[in-house]
Amino acid sequence: MQVVTPTKRLASQWLLTQSLTRTDACFELPVCLALTSWLSQLWQACSFEYPNLPTLVTPVQSRLLWQRILTDDYDQSNIWPTPHSVYLAEQAFRFMIEWQIPLSDLESAALGNSACFLRWQSAYRQVLAQKGWLDPAQQYAFMIEHAAGFLELIPKELLCYGFDDFSPALLRWLNYLSEHGITVAHESPPMVSSNCYSHFADNEVQELTHALAWADAQRVQQESPWPIGIVVPNLTERREEIVEACDAWFNVQHTLQFGEKPPRFFNVSGGLSLAKTPVISAALQCLQCLISKESNVVWPFLLATPFIAGGQTFLNQRMRARQFLLHELDERVESCLHGWTVIQDRLDPNDSLHTVFLHWSHWSEAQHQEKPLSAWIPWWLTYLEAWGWPGERVVDSEEYQAVQQWFEVCTQLLASDVLDKLFDLQTALALLQQVLADHCFQPQTYTNKVPIQILGILEAAGMQFSQLWVLGLSQYAWPEAANPNPFIPLALQKQHNLPHASPVREMQFATKMLERLQQSASTVILSYPRQINRQPAAPSPLIARANPSPWKQAPKEDPLSQALKQQIIQTINLSDQAPPPLTTQGLDYYPSQVLSLQAQCAFKAFAQFRLRLKPRKTKQLGLSAAGRGNVVHGALHQSLQYLQQKPNTPITSVDFSNQLQVICERIIQVERTKSRIPEFYWQVEIKRLQSIVHAVLATDAQRTPFQLQGLEQRFQVTLNGLNFSLKCDRLDEDNSGNRWLIDYKTGDCSPNDWLGEEPYDAQMPLYALSVTPQPTVLCYYAIKPQGVYLSGISQTDTPHRGITAMNDALAWDRLFQNWHTQLSTIAHRFKIGHAAVAPKQPERSCLYCHLKPLCRYALHE
């Protein structure tokens, strides 16, 4: 007897069920296979008897062939062959064949996208006929036409186990077998009388946490041979999040332990892209070296990966070279060869990378060649062999399976040239990366021995569990919205009842799946989040009648966070000797930022200026926030210098506009050389910079007439034995005798940060104490997207909005005296090494701090 199931997982469970229910000591189990595996095995067996049997198109060949067809037809269809459009075209052809939609019906109703699909499927059939290939969707019809060779290979009894639905083509094939002497039986999985409950959580993250805590509690009491199940309808989209959450909850030791890992308590079905597996990603990065212009990204990866030769032996030297690239090298690495010239002297002379780049000219010549796709495959394999991929250490089971699937994909590409054209290296690599990205990698594990199984809806259908939790059953997710294929007329899809064609079919499918799940375990919990993407959500109408769950809510933190927090608290509570104080002999000049950081958080000032801990440099497109502030300061400085030299030049004149254009272009040019950004972006930045300068000058024009006394004036000052190097943006003196100290700010700023028992921002008070004669107006030019406004304080009244007057000369003098006392105290604390982890305003001080992993203030609190 042959047993056929919809999925491999259900086939494994059927065999397990049979072995548990048999009482005799020696027995032979029937052959049980998933439908796709059985058909593949049947086709392969028949091919030995009939050598002229067509070759089944592999998924890789099919995807590339459809992509070529859509690309060739782009001028007529205007549909670009994105991965999604190619997938939809493949799906439409499979629907057309398996649901037996007559071509004449499609032709009579074809308009727009459907007309395009008619041309594509015709071209696809022509290629299959020319090459003697067969699409897997056409397999049933072919077996009926050539039944003699297949019937003799099929056992006389065929059991279809766990099928809820059959495509018309499959149903026709099964009926044909019944008519020709083969007994075809159908059997549904056993139904379990269950207690069904509903459960809600505040959001999706909390819902997942509740499910994991519940499963962990059930695992401790587990006695049944059946696994504990967690079903996630949108598992494909959430797989990475769920794996990370499961590792944090179930496998604290697996996460914290180095070297050989203990086995996991859970298994997540579905797969990730083969291109995202570490070992295959390393291979792609090696190949990208030949064409990539972003070697600042490629080289740090290659120096850290263990999947090339020397990745273990020369790890220390390579990591030092990587550190140099990331933190010390200011210039841009323009190519892989340029990067090699930068770091080669920092590597061990025996490092295998020297051998690779000894023959680099030979490899780099290939990027200018054009070859068929099948000719690039052996070239890539030889190239990766020169890199020593997949590394010198023994790969583990998952890495080994990924490498094997890599070779399987290469074999499918090598088998035949489905695209019939020549490619340069860059285009060929783009195709390879796309194929690997589309290839789903699911490592094989002993799933029957894993107590917790996390599945999608289709994989869970028909399975048996000891306990079951179904997530995400909100009104928006279950039943799912109809999602018809855009390349088949909607009327035909509804007429033939295609999957996802109509809300009625989705409701029928959701009802059937939910009923099956409710009968698959003794206890079933159906849950939903009350908020999705910050929008309120209600339960699906299909679970509205379930009784509320008696299970108590999970703790707030997962075991991994609890374990780490306990370790952190123990570490923080250890006593530490005070650091040595600074000496004034040979002391460098410090920027004013030291006092601000010491006032905000003593540990931050100590780490940044005593330990020299710098934030990691990150690459980003365009200007950073600091970069925007720098170009604004530079443009204002040069513009005001020009106006000082030509004081009678109106800011609305053509001469000034032309000069401002030159100034802004010169300043932006410095930033432009650091990043490869399209030209239109820099033109936008130049216009933005010009508008800011005009807005600042327009604000100046509204003030009382004044004279510029200093621009970016530099001076040094000593405070309590510490030397400071300062640079003031601007000093003005108006016709009323007021002396203005001005600082440009493109970020958040407020005079309140200067006041109080101790200033939060010490920059302006330190400037005020250092400038002579003493200023009478302290002012920010706050530069915001909505405009420029003044914000500050003054000794006497000024006719300017945003400037608050004290109108008390004694109070003004006392303010300066208090600042001198406060800043001296702050400077003294920094000098003696005071480094308490006690941020003054944590919501501000800790928001963008790069020292969080070191101080761990949030976890300690």
Secondary structure, DSSP 8 states (H G I E B T S, - for coil): -EEEESSHHHHHHHHHHHHHH--SSS----EEEEHHHHHHHHHHHHHHH-TT--EE--HHHHHHHHHHHHHHTHHHH-----HHHHHHHHHHHHHHHHTT--HHHHHHH--THHHHHHHHHHHHHHHHHHHTEE-GGGHHHHHHHTHHHHHTTS-SEEEEES-S---HHHHHHHHHHHHTT-EEEEE-------EEEEEEESSHHHHHHHHHHHHHHHHHT--SSS-EEEE-TTHHHHHHHHHHHHHHHH-HHHHH--SS----SEEE-S-EEGGGSHHHHHHHHHHHTTT-S-HHHHHHHHHH-SSSTTTTTTHHHHHHHHHIIIII--S---SHHHHHHHHGGGS-TT-THHHHHHTHHHHHGGGG-EEEHHHHHHHHHHHHHHHTTT-SS---HHHHHHHHHHHHHHHHHHH--SS-SEEEHHHHHHHHHHHHHHSEE-----GGG-SEEEE-HHHHTT---SEEEE---BTTTSS------TTS-HHHHHHTT-TTS-HHHHHHHHHHHHHHHHTSSSEEEEEEESEETTEE--B-GGGTTSEE-------SS-HHHHHHHHHHHHHHTS---------STT---B-THHHHHHHH-HHHHHHHHTS---------SS--HHHHHHHHHHHHHHHHHHHHHSTT--TTSHHHHHHHHHHHHHHHHHHHTTS---HHHHHHHHHHHHHHHHHHHHHHHHS--EEEEEEEEEEEEEETTEEEEEEEEEEEEETT--EEEEEEESS---GGGG-SSS-S--HHHHHHHHSSS--SEEEEEEEETTEEEEEEEESS--S-TTEEE---HHHHHHHHHHHHHHHHHHHHHHHTT------SSHHHHTTT-TTHHHH-HHHH-
